[in-house]
Amino acid sequence: MRIAVSADMDEGVAREVVEQLRRRGHTVSAHGALDPGASPDWAYCTEAAAREVADGRADQAVVCCWTGTGASIAANKVPGVRAALCTDAYTAGGARRWNDANVLALSLRLTSPALLREILDAWFDGSPSQELGDQQNIEHLARLDADGRASGS
């Protein structure tokens, strides 16, 4: 799988994300502080990673900033992206299952290497729910992306 990764700081956890993804057999494209010469600002590097997903150049993305909040907000501004800020494995698994999240947002401050492995395990073990209600919610989000407002809302 091709995964875009962004971080606004070249922190140990950011490097660990890249290392873990490569160890799991994924191809990684790096943005922000992980790409020498690129803008490390969280809004810009997150947008670059999220656009790779939206444009189909990446299957998923992992976006990181100090709290993960800014990266999550920035990624969700890109149509077609469903980013989830995950601080534990249960949230990561649920984000994949119930929200069909395609971008994982992480906190560089709160995520330890051990927690990162648990989150990534849950993220990659998870798959989108096939239940009708869950699928209808995702379809509703796609309509919101298309026109900024879903009919019937």
C-alpha positions in Angstrom: 0.0 0.0 0.0 1.2 3.5 -0.7 1.0 5.8 2.3 1.7 9.5 2.5 3.2 10.7 5.8 3.5 14.2 7.1 4.9 15.8 10.2 5.6 19.3 11.2 8.6 18.2 13.4 11.3 15.7 12.7 10.5 14.0 16.0 11.3 10.4 17.1 7.6 9.4 16.7 7.4 10.9 13.2 10.5 8.9 12.2 9.0 5.8 13.9 5.8 6.1 11.8 7.9 6.0 8.6 10.0 3.1 9.9 6.9 1.1 11.1 5.1 1.6 7.8 8.1 0.5 5.8 8.7 -2.5 8.1 5.1 -3.5 7.3 5.8 -3.4 3.6 4.2 -0.1 2.7 5.7 2.5 0.3 6.0 5.8 2.0 6.0 9.3 0.6 7.2 11.9 3.2 6.1 15.5 3.6 6.9 18.4 5.9 9.8 18.0 8.3 10.4 14.5 7.0 11.1 15.8 3.5 14.2 18.0 3.5 13.5 21.3 1.8 9.7 21.1 2.1 7.6 23.3 4.3 7.3 21.8 7.8 4.2 23.9 8.7 1.5 21.5 9.8 -1.3 23.0 7.6 0.8 22.8 4.4 2.5 19.4 4.9 -0.8 17.8 6.1 -2.6 19.2 3.0 0.1 17.7 0.8 -0.3 14.2 2.3 -4.1 14.4 2.3 -4.2 15.5 -1.4 -2.2 12.4 -2.3 -5.1 10.4 -0.8 -7.8 12.5 -2.4 -6.0 12.4 -5.8 -5.5 8.6 -5.7 -1.7 8.8 -5.5 -1.8 7.3 -2.0 -4.1 4.7 -0.5 -4.0 6.3 2.9 -2.0 8.9 4.9 -0.7 9.3 8.4 -0.5 13.0 9.4 1.2 14.2 12.6 1.6 17.5 14.5 2.3 18.2 18.2 -1.3 17.5 19.4 -2.6 15.9 16.2 -5.6 18.3 16.2 -4.3 20.7 13.6 -3.3 17.9 11.3 -6.7 16.3 11.6 -8.5 19.6 10.9 -6.3 20.4 7.9 -6.7 16.9 6.4 -10.4 17.0 6.8 -10.6 20.2 4.7 -9.5 18.2 1.6 -12.6 16.7 -0.1 -12.6 12.9 -0.1 -10.5 12.7 3.1 -11.9 11.2 6.3 -9.2 11.9 8.9 -9.4 10.6 12.4 -7.3 11.7 15.3 -6.5 8.5 17.2 -4.9 8.4 20.6 -5.5 4.6 21.2 -6.0 1.4 19.3 -9.7 1.2 19.9 -10.3 4.6 18.3 -8.1 3.6 15.4 -10.0 0.4 14.8 -13.4 2.2 15.1 -12.3 4.9 12.7 -11.6 2.3 10.0 -14.7 0.3 10.7 -17.4 2.8 11.3 -16.0 5.9 9.5 -14.0 4.3 6.7 -11.2 6.7 7.7 -8.5 7.0 5.1 -6.2 9.3 7.0 -4.8 8.6 10.5 -3.9 11.7 12.6 -1.5 11.3 15.4 -0.1 13.4 18.2 3.7 13.7 18.3 3.5 14.6 22.0 1.2 11.8 23.2 2.1 8.8 21.0 4.8 6.6 22.4 6.5 4.0 20.1 4.6 1.1 21.8 1.3 3.0 21.5 2.1 3.8 17.9 2.5 0.0 17.1 -0.9 -0.7 18.8 -2.6 2.1 16.8 -1.1 1.0 13.5 -2.1 -2.7 14.2 -5.7 -1.7 14.8 -5.7 0.7 11.9 -4.4 -1.9 9.4 -6.4 -4.8 10.9 -9.6 -2.8 10.5 -11.8 -2.6 7.5 -14.9 -0.6 6.6 -18.1 -2.0 7.9 -20.5 -3.5 5.4 -23.6 -2.7 7.5 -26.1 -0.6 5.6 -26.3 2.2 8.2 -22.6 2.6 8.3 -22.3 2.7 4.5 -25.1 5.3 4.3 -23.3 7.5 6.7 -20.1 7.4 4.6 -22.2 8.1 1.4 -23.7 11.1 3.2 -20.2 12.4 3.9 -19.3 12.0 0.2 -22.3 14.1 -0.7 -21.2 16.8 1.7 -17.8 16.8 0.0 -19.4 17.2 -3.3 -21.6 20.3 -2.6 -20.8 21.3 1.0 -24.4 20.4 2.0 -26.2 17.1 1.7 -29.8 17.1 0.6 -32.3 16.5 3.3 -30.1 18.0 6.0 
